[in-house]
Amino acid sequence: MSEHSVLVVEDTEEIRELVCTVLRRAGMHVRAVASGAQALTEVRRAVPDVVVLDLGLPDADGTEVCRQIRAESECYVLMLTARAEEVDLLIGLAVGADGYMAKPFSPRELVARVQAMLRRPRVPAPVPAPAESVVRLAELEVDEDSREVRVDGAVVDLTRTEFDLLAALASRPGRVLQRETLLREVWRTDWEGSVRLVEAHMSNLRRKLQAAGLSSPEIRTVRGVGYRLVS
Ligand code: CA
Protein backbone atom coordinates (compact mmCIF):
# COMPACT_ATOMS: atom_id res chain seq x y z
CA MET A 1 0.00 0.00 0.00
CA SER A 2 1.37 3.38 -0.91
CA GLU A 3 1.96 5.84 1.88
CA HIS A 4 -0.94 8.20 2.42
CA SER A 5 -0.23 11.83 3.12
CA VAL A 6 -1.91 13.84 5.82
CA LEU A 7 -1.53 17.53 6.53
CA VAL A 8 -2.10 18.52 10.16
CA VAL A 9 -3.09 22.15 10.75
CA GLU A 10 -3.06 22.99 14.43
CA ASP A 11 -1.52 25.92 16.32
CA THR A 12 -1.40 24.24 19.74
CA GLU A 13 1.95 22.49 19.71
CA GLU A 14 0.97 19.76 22.16
CA ILE A 15 -2.07 18.70 20.11
CA ARG A 16 -0.17 19.05 16.84
CA GLU A 17 2.57 16.74 18.10
CA LEU A 18 0.07 14.21 19.42
CA VAL A 19 -1.86 14.07 16.16
CA CYS A 20 1.33 13.79 14.11
CA THR A 21 2.67 11.01 16.32
CA VAL A 22 -0.44 8.82 16.21
CA LEU A 23 -0.85 9.24 12.46
CA ARG A 24 2.82 8.46 11.79
CA ARG A 25 2.56 5.38 13.96
CA ALA A 26 -0.33 4.30 11.76
CA GLY A 27 2.05 4.44 8.79
CA MET A 28 1.03 7.74 7.26
CA HIS A 29 3.23 10.43 5.83
CA VAL A 30 2.48 13.49 7.93
CA ARG A 31 3.29 17.15 7.46
CA ALA A 32 2.28 19.75 10.01
CA VAL A 33 1.74 23.50 10.02
CA ALA A 34 0.42 25.96 12.59
CA SER A 35 -1.55 28.51 10.58
CA GLY A 36 -4.20 28.85 7.91
CA ALA A 37 -1.86 30.61 5.51
CA GLN A 38 0.72 27.84 5.79
CA ALA A 39 -2.02 25.26 5.33
CA LEU A 40 -3.08 26.75 1.99
CA THR A 41 0.55 27.00 0.85
CA GLU A 42 1.08 23.33 1.69
CA VAL A 43 -2.10 22.20 -0.02
CA ARG A 44 -1.09 24.11 -3.16
CA ARG A 45 2.43 22.69 -3.04
CA ALA A 46 1.44 19.04 -2.74
CA VAL A 47 -2.17 18.05 -2.28
CA PRO A 48 -2.48 15.72 0.72
CA ASP A 49 -5.02 12.90 0.90
CA VAL A 50 -6.49 14.22 4.13
CA VAL A 51 -6.24 17.53 6.00
CA VAL A 52 -6.80 17.47 9.76
CA LEU A 53 -7.82 21.06 10.35
CA ASP A 54 -8.19 22.91 13.62
CA LEU A 55 -11.13 25.30 13.70
CA GLY A 56 -9.44 27.91 15.86
CA LEU A 57 -6.31 29.13 14.11
CA PRO A 58 -4.36 32.28 14.98
CA ASP A 59 -4.50 33.89 11.55
CA ALA A 60 -7.72 32.61 10.02
CA ASP A 61 -11.07 31.06 10.72
CA GLY A 62 -10.81 27.31 10.14
CA THR A 63 -14.12 27.36 8.28
CA GLU A 64 -12.68 29.80 5.72
CA VAL A 65 -9.54 27.71 5.37
CA CYS A 66 -11.78 24.68 4.81
CA ARG A 67 -13.79 26.45 2.12
CA GLN A 68 -10.61 27.53 0.40
CA ILE A 69 -9.15 24.00 0.49
CA ARG A 70 -12.46 22.71 -0.85
CA ALA A 71 -12.41 25.20 -3.69
CA GLU A 72 -8.89 24.25 -4.71
CA SER A 73 -8.50 20.54 -4.07
CA GLU A 74 -10.15 17.18 -3.76
CA CYS A 75 -8.64 16.20 -0.43
CA TYR A 76 -10.73 15.13 2.53
CA VAL A 77 -11.02 17.50 5.47
CA LEU A 78 -11.46 16.35 9.06
CA MET A 79 -12.13 19.35 11.23
CA LEU A 80 -11.16 19.55 14.89
CA THR A 81 -13.34 21.71 17.08
CA ALA A 82 -12.86 22.92 20.63
CA ARG A 83 -16.35 21.96 21.74
CA ALA A 84 -18.87 19.29 20.81
CA GLU A 85 -21.60 21.92 20.31
CA GLU A 86 -19.57 23.49 17.52
CA VAL A 87 -19.96 20.37 15.41
CA ASP A 88 -23.70 20.84 14.86
CA LEU A 89 -23.17 24.51 14.18
CA LEU A 90 -20.53 23.79 11.55
CA ILE A 91 -22.59 21.09 9.87
CA GLY A 92 -25.39 23.65 9.61
CA LEU A 93 -23.06 26.21 8.07
CA ALA A 94 -22.26 23.88 5.19
CA VAL A 95 -18.56 24.42 5.62
CA GLY A 96 -17.96 21.31 3.58
CA ALA A 97 -15.69 19.32 5.87
CA ASP A 98 -16.02 15.56 5.42
CA GLY A 99 -15.92 14.90 9.14
CA TYR A 100 -15.73 16.60 12.51
CA MET A 101 -14.19 15.71 15.86
CA ALA A 102 -14.52 17.61 19.08
CA LYS A 103 -11.61 18.04 21.50
CA PRO A 104 -10.67 16.26 23.60
CA PHE A 105 -10.68 13.35 21.17
CA SER A 106 -9.37 9.86 21.50
CA PRO A 107 -6.20 9.44 19.40
CA ARG A 108 -7.40 6.00 18.38
CA GLU A 109 -10.65 7.37 17.08
CA LEU A 110 -8.81 10.09 15.18
CA VAL A 111 -6.65 7.49 13.44
CA ALA A 112 -9.73 5.37 12.69
CA ARG A 113 -11.53 8.34 11.17
CA VAL A 114 -8.58 9.31 8.98
CA GLN A 115 -8.12 5.70 7.89
CA ALA A 116 -11.82 5.47 7.00
CA MET A 117 -11.40 8.54 4.76
CA LEU A 118 -8.37 7.02 3.09
CA ARG A 119 -10.33 3.87 2.34
CA ARG A 120 -12.81 5.89 0.35
CA PRO A 121 -11.53 5.55 -3.17
CA ARG A 122 -10.57 8.61 -5.15
CA VAL A 123 -12.38 7.07 -8.06
CA PRO A 124 -15.41 5.28 -6.68
CA ALA A 125 -16.58 1.94 -7.94
CA PRO A 126 -17.89 0.29 -4.77
CA VAL A 127 -21.53 0.63 -5.75
CA PRO A 128 -22.74 -1.90 -8.31
CA ALA A 129 -22.54 0.47 -11.24
CA PRO A 130 -24.10 -0.36 -14.57
CA ALA A 131 -21.69 -1.15 -17.42
CA GLU A 132 -22.47 2.25 -18.86
CA SER A 133 -20.63 4.78 -16.70
CA VAL A 134 -23.26 7.47 -17.21
CA VAL A 135 -26.57 7.09 -15.41
CA ARG A 136 -29.36 9.13 -17.03
CA LEU A 137 -32.57 9.73 -15.11
CA ALA A 138 -34.94 12.32 -16.53
CA GLU A 139 -33.08 15.68 -16.39
CA LEU A 140 -30.18 14.24 -14.43
CA GLU A 141 -26.92 12.70 -15.65
CA VAL A 142 -24.38 11.18 -13.28
CA ASP A 143 -21.09 10.41 -14.99
CA GLU A 144 -18.91 8.08 -12.90
CA ASP A 145 -15.89 8.40 -15.19
CA SER A 146 -15.58 12.15 -15.25
CA ARG A 147 -17.26 12.45 -11.84
CA GLU A 148 -19.58 15.03 -13.31
CA VAL A 149 -23.23 15.64 -12.60
CA ARG A 150 -25.31 17.41 -15.20
CA VAL A 151 -28.80 18.86 -15.05
CA ASP A 152 -30.23 19.36 -18.52
CA GLY A 153 -26.70 19.17 -19.83
CA ALA A 154 -25.23 21.83 -17.53
CA VAL A 155 -22.55 20.71 -15.06
CA VAL A 156 -23.38 21.11 -11.36
CA ASP A 157 -20.47 21.86 -9.04
CA LEU A 158 -20.54 19.25 -6.26
CA THR A 159 -18.05 18.26 -3.60
CA ARG A 160 -16.65 14.77 -3.71
CA THR A 161 -18.90 13.61 -0.89
CA GLU A 162 -21.99 15.08 -2.54
CA PHE A 163 -21.10 13.37 -5.79
CA ASP A 164 -20.62 10.01 -4.05
CA LEU A 165 -23.99 10.34 -2.31
CA LEU A 166 -25.79 11.13 -5.53
CA ALA A 167 -23.97 8.37 -7.42
CA ALA A 168 -25.03 5.87 -4.75
CA LEU A 169 -28.67 6.92 -5.08
CA ALA A 170 -28.56 7.08 -8.87
CA SER A 171 -27.12 3.57 -9.11
CA ARG A 172 -30.34 2.23 -7.59
CA PRO A 173 -33.12 4.61 -8.61
CA GLY A 174 -36.39 4.19 -6.74
CA ARG A 175 -34.84 2.11 -4.01
CA VAL A 176 -34.58 3.33 -0.46
CA LEU A 177 -30.98 3.58 0.73
CA GLN A 178 -30.65 3.63 4.48
CA ARG A 179 -28.49 6.32 6.02
CA GLU A 180 -26.32 3.55 7.45
CA THR A 181 -25.87 2.08 3.97
CA LEU A 182 -24.79 5.46 2.66
CA LEU A 183 -22.36 5.82 5.55
CA ARG A 184 -20.79 2.50 4.67
CA GLU A 185 -20.65 3.13 0.94
CA VAL A 186 -19.71 6.79 0.89
CA TRP A 187 -17.82 7.28 4.14
CA ARG A 188 -16.65 3.69 4.58
CA THR A 189 -17.55 3.69 8.22
CA ASP A 190 -20.22 2.43 10.61
CA TRP A 191 -19.33 5.20 12.96
CA GLU A 192 -22.45 6.14 14.87
CA GLY A 193 -23.22 9.77 15.14
CA SER A 194 -22.29 10.30 11.52
CA VAL A 195 -25.92 9.94 10.54
CA ARG A 196 -26.26 13.67 11.08
CA LEU A 197 -23.39 14.17 8.65
CA VAL A 198 -25.27 12.20 5.97
CA GLU A 199 -28.27 14.47 6.51
CA ALA A 200 -26.18 17.61 6.27
CA HIS A 201 -24.39 16.63 3.08
CA MET A 202 -27.67 15.41 1.60
CA SER A 203 -29.30 18.75 2.30
CA ASN A 204 -26.41 20.60 0.62
CA LEU A 205 -26.68 18.25 -2.33
CA ARG A 206 -30.41 18.87 -2.63
CA ARG A 207 -29.94 22.61 -2.45
CA LYS A 208 -27.37 22.57 -5.24
CA LEU A 209 -29.53 20.35 -7.46
CA GLN A 210 -32.53 22.58 -6.89
CA ALA A 211 -30.47 25.68 -7.66
CA ALA A 212 -29.42 23.98 -10.89
CA GLY A 213 -33.10 23.69 -11.79
CA LEU A 214 -33.56 19.96 -11.31
CA SER A 215 -37.22 19.02 -10.94
CA SER A 216 -37.00 15.32 -11.79
CA PRO A 217 -35.75 12.98 -10.44
CA GLU A 218 -35.99 14.18 -6.89
CA ILE A 219 -34.30 13.01 -3.69
CA ARG A 220 -37.04 11.95 -1.29
CA THR A 221 -36.49 11.50 2.41
CA VAL A 222 -37.95 8.35 3.88
CA ARG A 223 -38.46 9.53 7.41
CA GLY A 224 -36.25 7.79 9.95
CA VAL A 225 -34.86 5.44 7.31
CA GLY A 226 -33.00 7.06 4.48
CA TYR A 227 -33.33 8.42 0.98
CA ARG A 228 -34.38 7.45 -2.50
CA LEU A 229 -34.27 8.96 -5.92
CA VAL A 230 -37.70 9.19 -7.53
CA SER A 231 -38.48 10.19 -11.12
CA1 CA B 1 -6.34 26.22 17.94
Boltz pocket constraint, residues with backbone or C-beta under 6 A from the ligand:
constraints:
  - pocket:
      binder: B
      contacts: [[A, 10], [A, 11], [A, 12], [A, 54], [A, 55], [A, 56], [A, 57], [A, 58]]
      max_distance: 6.0
